[in-house]
Amino acid sequence: MFLDDNFLLTTPTAVRLFHDFAKEMPIIDYHCHLDPQEIYEDRAFATITEAWLAGDHYKWRLMRANGIPESQITGDASDYDKFLAWAKTVPKTIGNPLYAWTHLELRRFFGIEELLNEETAPEIWQKVNERLALPAYSRRQLIANSKVKIVCTTDDPVDDLRYHQLLKKEESAFQVLPAFRPDKALNIDAPEFTAWLKKLADVAAQPITNYPTLLSVLEKRIDFFHENGCRLSDHALDTLNYQAGSPAEVEQVFQKALEQEPLTASEIALYRTETLVALIKCYHQKNWTMQLHLHAHRNNNQRMLNQLGPDSGYDSLNDLPIATPLKEVLDRAEASDQLPQTILYSLNPQDYPVLLTLLGCYQKDTPGKLQLGSGWWFNDTRSGMREQLSLFAENSLLSHFVGMLTDSRSFLSYTRHEYFRRVLCELMGEWAQRGEVPDDDQLLGQMVADIAYNNANRYFKFK
């Protein structure tokens, strides 16, 4: 039956693995986009639309595909009308993971088992909003009730981490830690680069007039983040073009950027390469884990980018070559024995075999030091998760995998961990049923528990 206790669990082994080893494990959400200020202020959501649809470009894309007017997606329609538009779309999403996720969230957070559609929407709207007004449904309580132990947000180097510091002073069922996201430091070709550089200089109380000073300031920001509990960095390397250069060559490019002169593709690649390599060495010194997100093709619809800005649902997969430039970056760090723990994600699943075989060339010292990240964005579907898990197992050691993350701006996304754990147990149950692995609960159950929680707890070295 739909979303019953054993949904997705197609073998007796899968049922046991999930209920006995995975279901009750806590969560470490080591990469998300929750706002630490929202977590600290802990306000109640005004409506389910605010909690569910605001900023959720997964849903926005499907609503557009269903012919919903933009006014009822990101526009000036009322919260109720936007909710009704999503309710109208939901029955059309069968086969998409959002159909299961939508109803999982209604069940797990609000105890509502009715299917969401145009007819049930008014009653569900009322029931959910009544619950959201209760203290038990504040932002922090939604996290705590999901058995989350650690949340790692995504933070710019210029952030003062004020809300992380305030949260640290309070008793809580979970920790909120920063993660270092220096994309704006690498995107020298972005129109806002010089304005962002001014912010960085203000935060550091130090003028940044040359490239060595930039690196020095970034290193100091890494020190500051580390003091505030940060143990991960994160990069959106949508494309990666390796080009090494001398300090004098990088300085020349940097000065051109300060003067807002046009840069060539070669100059951009040189600056990004040398800056990334410098940051990688800092991460190694701090014993951080580096995350590289590859091959997103962002902001494809220029008209809608002008209207709505980035992160509004107009991104897709990229298919540029990755093996050689990534090899050069990793090898450059390894040559001086300064390659940190690294998780490699690609939005294009065709890259998985390339990434897995490449990371196998640099494993040492730490179990699972380099890993293929979980099915990301367009790949956090059942089939996408199964493909990532299967290829990880076939080309590396799945036993050391650090498991699922939300990569979400929603406080209701933690049911995705349940979904992932069910898919994991489903897959391992199939292996046992075919006789590929022993049908041994102790052996397989430990592996499931490790992937669900224990590996991440060990790997990231949180305090």
C-alpha positions as CSV (number, residue, x, y, z in Angstrom):
1,M,0.0,0.0,0.0
2,F,1.0,3.6,-0.6
3,L,3.6,4.8,2.0
4,D,2.8,1.9,4.4
5,D,5.4,0.8,6.9
6,N,7.3,-1.2,4.3
7,F,7.0,1.0,1.2
8,L,10.0,0.5,-1.1
9,L,11.1,-2.5,1.0
10,T,10.6,-5.3,-1.5
11,T,12.3,-8.2,0.3
12,P,12.2,-9.5,3.9
13,T,15.8,-8.6,4.3
14,A,15.1,-5.0,3.3
15,V,12.3,-4.8,5.8
16,R,14.5,-6.0,8.7
17,L,17.4,-3.8,7.6
18,F,15.3,-0.7,7.6
19,H,13.2,-1.2,10.7
20,D,16.0,-2.7,12.9
21,F,19.0,-0.7,11.8
22,A,18.2,2.4,9.8
23,K,14.8,3.8,10.9
24,E,15.8,5.2,14.3
25,M,19.3,6.5,13.5
26,P,19.9,10.2,14.0
27,I,20.7,12.5,11.1
28,I,23.8,14.6,10.3
29,D,22.8,17.1,7.7
30,Y,26.3,18.1,6.6
31,H,25.2,20.2,3.6
32,C,22.1,22.3,3.5
33,H,20.9,25.9,2.7
34,L,18.9,26.6,5.8
35,D,19.3,30.2,7.1
36,P,21.0,30.2,10.6
37,Q,19.1,33.4,11.4
38,E,15.8,31.6,10.8
39,I,17.0,28.8,13.0
40,Y,18.0,31.2,15.8
41,E,14.9,33.3,15.7
42,D,12.7,30.2,15.7
43,R,9.6,31.8,14.4
44,A,6.5,29.9,13.6
45,F,5.6,29.6,10.0
46,A,2.6,31.7,9.0
47,T,1.3,29.1,6.6
48,I,2.2,25.8,4.9
49,T,3.0,27.8,1.8
50,E,5.8,29.7,3.7
51,A,7.1,26.4,5.0
52,W,6.7,24.3,1.8
53,L,6.8,26.4,-1.3
54,A,8.9,29.5,-0.6
55,G,12.2,29.0,-2.3
56,D,11.5,25.4,-3.4
57,H,12.5,25.3,-7.0
58,Y,11.9,21.6,-7.2
59,K,8.2,22.3,-6.8
60,W,8.3,25.4,-8.9
61,R,9.6,23.5,-11.9
62,L,6.8,21.0,-11.7
63,M,4.2,23.7,-11.3
64,R,5.4,25.4,-14.4
65,A,5.3,22.1,-16.3
66,N,1.7,21.8,-15.2
67,G,0.9,25.2,-16.7
68,I,0.5,27.1,-13.4
69,P,0.8,30.9,-14.0
70,E,4.0,32.3,-12.5
71,S,1.9,34.6,-10.3
72,Q,0.8,31.5,-8.4
73,I,4.4,30.2,-8.1
74,T,6.7,33.0,-7.3
75,G,4.4,36.0,-7.9
76,D,2.0,38.0,-5.9
77,A,-0.8,35.5,-5.5
78,S,-2.0,34.8,-1.9
79,D,-0.4,32.0,0.1
80,Y,-3.7,30.1,-0.2
81,D,-3.8,30.4,-4.0
82,K,-0.2,29.2,-4.2
83,F,-1.0,26.2,-2.0
84,L,-4.0,25.4,-4.2
85,A,-1.8,25.6,-7.3
86,W,0.6,23.0,-5.8
87,A,-2.3,20.8,-4.7
88,K,-3.6,20.9,-8.2
89,T,-0.2,19.8,-9.4
90,V,0.5,17.0,-7.0
91,P,-1.7,14.3,-8.6
92,K,0.2,15.0,-11.8
93,T,3.6,14.3,-10.1
94,I,3.1,10.5,-9.9
95,G,6.4,8.9,-10.8
96,N,8.3,11.9,-9.6
97,P,9.8,11.6,-6.1
98,L,8.0,14.8,-5.1
99,Y,4.7,12.8,-5.0
100,A,6.1,10.6,-2.3
101,W,8.0,13.4,-0.5
102,T,4.9,15.6,-0.4
103,H,2.8,12.9,1.3
104,L,5.7,11.8,3.5
105,E,6.0,15.3,4.9
106,L,2.3,15.6,5.4
107,R,2.3,12.3,7.3
108,R,5.5,12.5,9.3
109,F,5.3,16.1,10.4
110,F,1.5,16.7,10.5
111,G,-0.1,13.2,10.8
112,I,-2.2,13.8,7.7
113,E,-2.7,10.7,5.6
114,E,-5.2,12.1,3.0
115,L,-3.9,12.5,-0.5
116,L,-3.4,16.1,-1.5
117,N,-5.4,17.3,-4.4
118,E,-7.8,20.1,-5.3
119,E,-10.6,18.6,-3.3
120,T,-8.7,17.8,-0.1
121,A,-6.6,21.0,-0.2
122,P,-8.9,23.3,1.8
123,E,-9.2,20.9,4.8
124,I,-5.4,20.1,4.7
125,W,-4.6,23.8,4.5
126,Q,-6.6,24.4,7.7
127,K,-5.2,21.4,9.6
128,V,-1.6,22.0,8.8
129,N,-1.8,25.7,9.5
130,E,-3.4,25.1,12.9
131,R,-0.4,22.8,13.8
132,L,2.2,25.2,12.4
133,A,0.9,27.8,14.9
134,L,1.9,25.5,17.8
135,P,5.3,25.8,19.6
136,A,6.0,22.2,18.6
137,Y,6.1,23.2,15.0
138,S,8.7,26.0,15.2
139,R,11.7,25.9,13.0
140,R,14.0,24.4,15.7
141,Q,11.4,21.9,16.8
142,L,10.9,20.7,13.2
143,I,14.7,20.0,13.1
144,A,14.8,18.4,16.6
145,N,11.8,16.2,16.0
146,S,13.5,14.8,12.9
147,K,16.3,13.5,15.2
148,V,18.8,15.8,13.6
149,K,22.1,16.1,15.6
150,I,24.1,18.4,13.4
151,V,23.1,21.0,10.7
152,C,25.9,22.5,8.5
153,T,24.7,25.6,6.8
154,T,26.3,27.2,3.7
155,D,28.1,30.5,4.5
156,D,30.0,33.1,2.6
157,P,33.5,34.1,3.8
158,V,32.3,37.6,4.6
159,D,29.6,36.2,7.1
160,D,30.2,37.3,10.7
161,L,28.6,34.0,11.9
162,R,26.7,35.9,14.5
163,Y,23.8,33.6,14.5
164,H,26.0,30.5,14.8
165,Q,27.6,32.1,17.8
166,L,24.2,32.9,19.4
167,L,22.9,29.4,18.7
168,K,26.0,27.9,20.3
169,K,25.2,29.7,23.6
170,E,21.8,28.0,23.9
171,E,20.9,24.5,25.0
172,S,19.7,22.6,22.0
173,A,19.0,19.1,20.8
174,F,21.2,19.8,17.8
175,Q,24.2,21.8,16.7
176,V,24.3,24.4,13.9
177,L,27.7,24.7,12.3
178,P,28.9,26.8,9.4
179,A,30.4,25.5,6.2
180,F,32.8,27.7,4.2
181,R,31.4,28.5,0.7
182,P,34.0,30.8,-1.1
183,D,32.3,30.7,-4.6
184,K,32.4,34.5,-4.8
185,A,36.2,34.5,-4.2
186,L,36.7,32.3,-7.2
187,N,34.2,33.9,-9.5
188,I,36.5,36.7,-10.7
189,D,34.4,37.1,-13.8
190,A,31.2,37.8,-12.0
191,P,29.9,41.4,-12.2
192,E,29.7,41.6,-8.4
193,F,33.3,40.4,-7.8
194,T,34.8,43.8,-6.9
195,A,31.8,44.8,-4.7
196,W,32.2,41.4,-2.8
197,L,35.9,42.0,-2.5
198,K,35.2,45.3,-0.8
199,K,32.9,43.5,1.7
200,L,35.7,41.0,2.4
201,A,38.2,43.8,3.0
202,D,35.7,45.5,5.4
203,V,35.2,42.3,7.3
204,A,39.0,41.8,7.6
205,A,39.6,45.5,8.3
206,Q,42.3,45.3,5.7
207,P,42.5,46.7,2.2
208,I,42.8,44.0,-0.5
209,T,44.9,45.6,-3.2
210,N,46.9,42.6,-4.4
211,Y,46.5,38.8,-4.8
212,P,48.8,37.7,-1.8
213,T,46.7,39.9,0.5
214,L,43.5,38.2,-0.8
215,L,44.9,34.8,0.0
216,S,46.0,36.0,3.4
217,V,42.6,37.4,4.2
218,L,40.9,34.2,3.0
219,E,43.2,32.1,5.2
220,K,42.2,34.3,8.2
221,R,38.5,33.8,7.4
222,I,39.2,30.1,7.4
223,D,40.7,30.4,10.8
224,F,37.7,32.3,12.0
225,F,35.3,29.7,10.6
226,H,37.3,26.9,12.2
227,E,37.1,28.6,15.6
228,N,33.3,28.7,15.2
229,G,33.0,25.0,14.5
230,C,33.4,24.8,10.7
231,R,34.8,21.5,9.5
232,L,33.7,21.5,5.8
233,S,34.2,23.7,2.8
234,D,31.9,23.6,-0.2
235,H,32.4,24.8,-3.8
236,A,29.9,25.1,-6.7
237,L,32.4,24.3,-9.4
238,D,29.9,24.3,-12.2
239,T,32.8,24.1,-14.7
240,L,36.4,23.2,-14.0
241,N,39.1,24.4,-16.4
242,Y,42.6,23.8,-15.1
243,Q,45.3,26.3,-16.0
244,A,48.4,26.7,-13.8
245,G,50.2,30.0,-13.6
246,S,53.0,31.9,-11.8
247,P,52.3,34.3,-8.9
248,A,53.1,37.2,-11.3
249,E,50.6,35.9,-13.8
250,V,47.8,35.6,-11.2
251,E,48.6,39.1,-9.9
252,Q,48.3,40.5,-13.4
253,V,44.8,38.9,-13.8
254,F,43.8,40.1,-10.3
255,Q,44.8,43.7,-11.1
256,K,42.8,43.6,-14.3
257,A,39.7,42.5,-12.3
258,L,40.2,45.3,-9.8
259,E,40.2,47.7,-12.7
260,Q,37.1,45.9,-14.0
261,E,38.8,45.2,-17.3
262,P,37.5,42.3,-19.4
263,L,39.2,39.0,-18.7
264,T,39.8,36.2,-21.2
265,A,38.7,32.6,-20.6
266,S,42.3,31.7,-20.1
267,E,42.8,34.4,-17.5
268,I,39.7,33.3,-15.6
269,A,40.8,29.7,-15.6
270,L,44.2,30.6,-14.4
271,Y,42.9,32.7,-11.5
272,R,40.3,30.1,-10.5
273,T,42.8,27.3,-10.6
274,E,45.5,28.9,-8.5
275,T,42.9,30.2,-5.9
276,L,41.3,26.8,-5.6
277,V,44.7,25.1,-5.1
278,A,45.6,27.6,-2.4
279,L,42.3,27.0,-0.6
280,I,42.7,23.3,-0.8
281,K,46.0,23.5,1.0
282,C,44.3,25.6,3.8
283,Y,41.6,22.9,4.1
284,H,44.2,20.2,4.5
285,Q,45.9,22.2,7.2
286,K,42.7,22.5,9.2
287,N,41.8,18.8,8.6
288,W,38.5,19.9,6.9
289,T,36.5,18.0,4.4
290,M,36.3,19.6,0.9
291,Q,33.1,19.3,-1.1
292,L,33.2,19.9,-4.9
293,H,29.8,20.3,-6.7
294,L,30.3,19.9,-10.4
295,H,28.4,20.2,-13.6
296,A,25.4,22.3,-12.9
297,H,24.4,24.5,-15.9
298,R,22.8,27.4,-14.1
299,N,20.4,30.2,-15.1
300,N,19.6,28.9,-18.6
301,N,16.5,31.1,-19.0
302,Q,17.9,34.6,-19.3
303,R,14.4,36.3,-19.3
304,M,13.4,34.6,-16.1
305,L,16.8,35.2,-14.6
306,N,16.3,38.9,-15.2
307,Q,12.8,38.6,-13.7
308,L,13.4,36.3,-10.7
309,G,17.2,36.1,-10.1
310,P,19.2,32.9,-9.6
311,D,18.1,29.7,-7.8
312,S,14.6,30.0,-9.2
313,G,14.3,26.7,-11.1
314,Y,16.1,27.3,-14.4
315,D,19.1,25.1,-14.0
316,S,20.1,21.9,-15.7
317,L,22.9,19.3,-16.2
318,N,26.2,20.2,-17.8
319,D,28.3,17.7,-19.9
320,L,31.7,19.3,-20.3
321,P,34.9,17.1,-19.9
322,I,35.9,16.6,-16.2
323,A,38.5,13.9,-15.9
324,T,41.6,15.8,-16.9
325,P,41.0,19.2,-15.1
326,L,39.9,17.5,-11.9
327,K,42.9,15.1,-12.1
328,E,45.2,18.1,-12.4
329,V,43.7,19.8,-9.4
330,L,43.8,16.7,-7.1
331,D,47.3,15.8,-8.3
332,R,48.6,19.3,-7.6
333,A,47.5,19.1,-4.0
334,E,48.7,15.5,-3.6
335,A,52.1,16.3,-4.9
336,S,52.8,18.3,-1.7
337,D,50.8,15.8,0.4
338,Q,48.1,18.4,1.0
339,L,45.0,16.8,-0.4
340,P,42.2,17.0,2.2
341,Q,39.2,14.6,2.7
342,T,37.1,15.2,-0.4
343,I,33.6,14.5,-1.5
344,L,32.9,14.8,-5.2
345,Y,29.4,15.5,-6.5
346,S,28.3,15.8,-10.1
347,L,24.9,16.8,-11.3
348,N,25.5,14.7,-14.4
349,P,25.4,11.0,-13.4
350,Q,27.5,10.1,-16.5
351,D,30.4,11.5,-14.5
352,Y,30.0,8.9,-11.7
353,P,32.4,6.3,-13.2
354,V,35.0,9.0,-14.0
355,L,34.8,10.4,-10.5
356,L,34.9,7.0,-8.8
357,T,37.9,5.7,-10.7
358,L,39.7,9.0,-10.3
359,L,39.2,9.3,-6.5
360,G,40.5,5.7,-6.2
361,C,43.9,7.0,-7.3
362,Y,44.3,9.2,-4.2
363,Q,43.0,7.1,-1.4
364,K,45.2,6.7,1.7
365,D,45.4,6.9,5.5
366,T,41.7,7.6,6.1
367,P,38.9,5.1,5.4
368,G,36.9,6.6,2.5
369,K,39.1,9.7,2.3
370,L,37.8,10.6,-1.1
371,Q,34.1,9.8,-1.8
372,L,31.4,10.1,-4.5
373,G,28.7,12.3,-3.0
374,S,25.1,11.3,-2.7
375,G,22.7,11.6,-5.6
376,W,22.5,15.4,-5.9
377,W,19.6,17.7,-7.0
378,F,18.2,16.1,-10.1
379,N,19.6,12.7,-9.0
380,D,18.1,12.4,-5.5
381,T,15.4,10.2,-7.0
382,R,14.9,6.4,-6.3
383,S,16.7,5.5,-9.5
384,G,19.3,8.2,-9.1
385,M,20.1,7.1,-5.5
386,R,20.3,3.4,-6.6
387,E,22.7,4.3,-9.5
388,Q,24.9,6.3,-7.2
389,L,24.9,3.5,-4.5
390,S,25.5,0.7,-7.0
391,L,28.4,2.4,-8.8
392,F,29.9,3.5,-5.5
393,A,29.8,-0.1,-4.3
394,E,31.2,-1.5,-7.6
395,N,34.1,0.9,-7.8
396,S,35.0,1.7,-4.2
397,L,33.9,0.8,-0.6
398,L,30.3,1.7,0.0
399,S,30.8,0.7,3.6
400,H,32.5,4.0,4.2
401,F,29.9,6.2,2.5
402,V,28.8,9.2,4.6
403,G,25.3,9.0,3.3
404,M,22.5,11.4,2.6
405,L,22.2,15.2,2.9
406,T,19.3,17.5,2.3
407,D,20.9,20.2,0.2
408,S,17.6,22.0,0.9
409,R,16.2,25.4,2.0
410,S,13.2,23.7,3.6
411,F,12.8,22.7,7.2
412,L,10.5,19.9,6.1
413,S,13.1,18.1,3.9
414,Y,14.3,15.6,6.5
415,T,11.9,12.9,5.3
416,R,14.4,12.6,2.4
417,H,16.7,10.8,4.8
418,E,14.0,8.2,5.4
419,Y,13.4,7.9,1.7
420,F,17.2,7.4,1.1
421,R,17.5,4.8,3.9
422,R,14.6,2.8,2.4
423,V,16.2,2.9,-1.0
424,L,19.5,1.8,0.5
425,C,17.8,-1.1,2.3
426,E,15.8,-2.0,-0.8
427,L,19.0,-2.3,-2.8
428,M,20.9,-4.3,-0.2
429,G,17.9,-6.6,0.3
430,E,18.0,-7.3,-3.5
431,W,21.7,-8.2,-3.3
432,A,21.0,-10.7,-0.5
433,Q,18.0,-12.1,-2.4
434,R,20.1,-12.8,-5.4
435,G,22.8,-14.4,-3.3
436,E,25.4,-11.7,-4.1
437,V,25.9,-11.0,-0.4
438,P,25.2,-13.1,2.7
439,D,21.7,-12.6,4.1
440,D,23.3,-11.7,7.4
441,D,21.6,-9.1,9.5
442,Q,24.6,-8.4,11.6
443,L,26.9,-7.8,8.6
444,L,24.4,-5.9,6.5
445,G,22.8,-4.1,9.4
446,Q,26.0,-2.6,10.6
447,M,26.7,-1.3,7.1
448,V,23.3,0.3,6.9
449,A,23.7,1.9,10.3
450,D,27.1,3.2,9.4
451,I,25.9,4.8,6.1
452,A,22.8,6.2,7.8
453,Y,24.7,8.0,10.6
454,N,27.9,6.5,12.0
455,N,30.2,7.1,9.1
456,A,29.4,10.8,8.9
457,N,29.8,11.1,12.7
458,R,33.3,9.7,12.4
459,Y,34.4,11.2,9.1
460,F,33.7,14.9,9.7
461,K,35.4,15.2,13.1
462,F,32.8,17.5,14.6
463,K,33.3,18.4,18.2
